[in-house]
Each structure stands twice: as structure tokens, then as C-alpha cells.
Amino acid sequence: MKTLRKIVLFVLALLVAGSVGGYFYARKKFEAPANQLTVAGLPTNFSFEWEANNAVQPAVAHAAQLVPVQIPGCSRTCFLQFDTGAPYTLLYAPSIAALRARYPATRAMLQAPADTVHNFRFALGQAQVRVSRLPVLNFGAREIPADSTKPFVIGTLGTDVLEGRVLLIDYASRRLTLSNKVPDDLARRTDFVPLTFESRRVMFEANLQNEARNLLFDSGTSAYALITSQNNWKTLIQPQAPVHTQAVNSWGKTLTSYTAPTAAAMHLGAAKIPLGTVTYIEGMNLFQSLMMRFSGLGGMLGNEVFAGRTVILDVAGGRFGVVRK
């Protein structure tokens, strides 16, 4: 009862504080720590792979976007999930323990992880990445797959790799290019909108249903087009459309997603991009709900909405672009 009373008092305190107080509380909690990641040897380009989720029906082909990395002392190619919803890169403790056991040469760099690894290095295509300090979470695979062609995911590549840089995502060719600037010829073929990168979140404004919406590009919600609030979801779905319900694993917690067809399209400058589907998720915690309310966030865009297209995250230039077909 004491715990319940504390939760009720906390919610009441936020309501009393009002929008301004709630906004600053949520904003403080949402801030990213100092960037610990550096990159040498740009530009670099490399392929990515889709990880499927076959545990649900129907199976999800693009459940996660994986990028290959080479780690000193390890002859096997490892993978990081690319997640623009994560403001920093991190490793998975069970996976790191498996690497240390199989490849003893990695032990000097991957000292028995508790909650932090120091001076972690890896190759990303032709570039060399160094993270002076990164967290380790108790999450991920505990064994290295016997099949060498099956991706072994050891962590998450966050938006710290984007700070001050440019990322081109070619979904059709499954290619990523990380560089310091957008080539002029490519820029001339791209429709751009302003991008903000506060707390290393990739956000931009798009027009949806004749209304400007602040949207977060979150490649970690890979299989979804647009995730939004239940109220927005109701206004976007097609009448009497079938709703697909699915259990979603979010860092070990099971949530429920509700996805339905929509005829809506978002406009990014001159680019018109059909959404196809729209989703809301049941089971978000209080903090996540607060962030949706107080940040003015209209929704989160996953990879699926950009399928077959090429997008540019020009963090250095403060713009998000869709290359014209």
C-alpha cells in the first residue's frame, strides 16, 4: 500500500506542477550523457542486415536493423543493432561473456563486464570507432550461434555515432554510408526538412492530416511505420479496418501493439510518403507516456515507412532528407 500511495502522490504532484513543471522534469530525465564515441577514417560505407522475428505470426521480416562490426581479437563478424532511438552505444553482458570465452584475445579489451566497458574499439566498414566508456546491460544472447552465417548481436549502436556527421540509409540496397558531409549532387536530388538532435534524438517536423507533427525517427522500432498515441491512432486508421494485435518485447518487458491500415501520408517538404499502417502500443510506462505528452511528440517513425527509399540524416547540417526516386 505504501508503494501504491507513493505512485499516486507522484502522479498528483506532476498534475499539480502542470505542463511547465512536467515538461522540465521529463526533459531532464530524457537528456543523454556526454558522448564517449569517436570515429576515424570517414567516409565509410557498409551493408546492413535485417533480423527477422519468427516467434510471432505472421513473422516479422524487418524486426531489427543489424550492422556488422569487426572486433580486435575476434575472427568472427559480430553485429550491433542500429537504433536511432538509443542516445548511446551499449553492449550486452551475456554476449560479451560468450565472446570472451570463445575468443581469449578479446579479454584484454572486454574485461569481465559488470556494468561498464572502457576503451572499446571496433571497425565499422573502413572506419575505426572507439568508445571510451559504454554501459553493459544484462540482455542478449548467451551463446554464439554454431552457424557462422547467423548474426551474433553483441549490443546496440546508438545515435552517438551520428553526432556532427551524416548518415545515408539506402533501404533498397541495404547500404549505410557514414560521412562528414552530403555530396552536392545528392543534396540536389533530396527533399529536406529541418532536423533537431537535442539529447541525440533524431526529430523533425512533418505534415500529417494537414497538421504539423513533431516526429522521432526510431530505427529500433524497425518493423513499424508510425507509432503514435491511441487517440491519434483512432483518427488515422481506416474505418472498420482489421486490427493486428501482437506481443512486443521491449528490453525484456512484454507490451502489446495494435496495428491497422491507414490511407494517410506524411509530407516532408515536397516528398509525399504513404504510411501504409499506423500503430499504438499498450503497456508503455508512466515515464514514456509523460514524454509523449510533454515533448509534443506526435509519434515515432520506424524503418518500414521508408522501405525502398533512401534517407539522409544530416546531423551536421541540421536536416533530414528523402532522396527523390
Phi, psi and omega in degrees: 000324179298318179297315178299318180298320179296319180296315180298316179296322179296314179297317178298321179298320178294320179295320178294320180298331178080186185300318184294310180297317179297322180298312183290327175297310182295321181297319180296317180293336186270354184292144178270148176289171180302142182290126182254003190253135174233152181230133175237145175094028177278152005280159175221145176227148185200160180274164170231162180238151174267134172260127181269154172247102182266004182277352180244162178235126355289158181298149180257114186287327186243056183288330180208150180256117187249135177244137181281141177224150176249128183250133178304133179088000181235121182280346181269141173287126176256173183226148170242139173283126178277120187224103179283359172271355180256120184282357177208155179282144180212165180243161179255122186303311181299323181291321178294322178297320178295321178297315180300321181289321183278325184235087184304334181293347179273351189293328180296319180279320181261063180300141188329104189288132170258283176227002183211143170239138182252145174054051178278131182234145175201157176265135177238096190063234180271354184267155176249127182247138176229131177242115186290330179204125178218147182286158177235126181252149178278077187204151175109180185288141180263349181228146176279128181302139177294329178281113184292345179273351180274128183299135174252108186269123185248358181174196182236133173264114185263189184281359172298335178286344183268340189301122180074013185230184181232133175237127174254126178246112178259096185292323182297320182263358183054053181233144174239140175231122178251127185210186181260344180205160178273127176303139185301319182294326178286320180301324181291342180256018187236138172267119184250151167229157180298142179240138172248153185226033180295133183056028178059034170256132182275105183232146177206167182257132177230157178265125182222121183057042179062028179223136178287129180234136171278123184237143177257126175273112185235095181291349175290336174267053196305315189280356184256152175275298179223126172254128182217185180287163180297322180296315177297320181303317182296327180279343185263331186288155176287140180303137179058020179287147177294141181250125179265121181256136184211141173284135183239130178268113179244097180052045176090353178256136181268122176246174178236127178255147178235115185238136180216157178294151175219148176267359185288152175228149174258149181247121175249096187062235179276350183277129176250120186236110177297139179282320181084302178221163175219147189226145162234153185241128179264134178114003176298143181283174183301317182297316179298321178295320178298318181296320179297322183285309191273342179273351184073020183288124180272347179159174179241131178262129174265187181292329191301326183293338181256014182306131179081357182252176173237127179241156181236122173259090181269078181293322179300321182263359178067045180210150178242132185225153173242122181286132180292141182285000000 
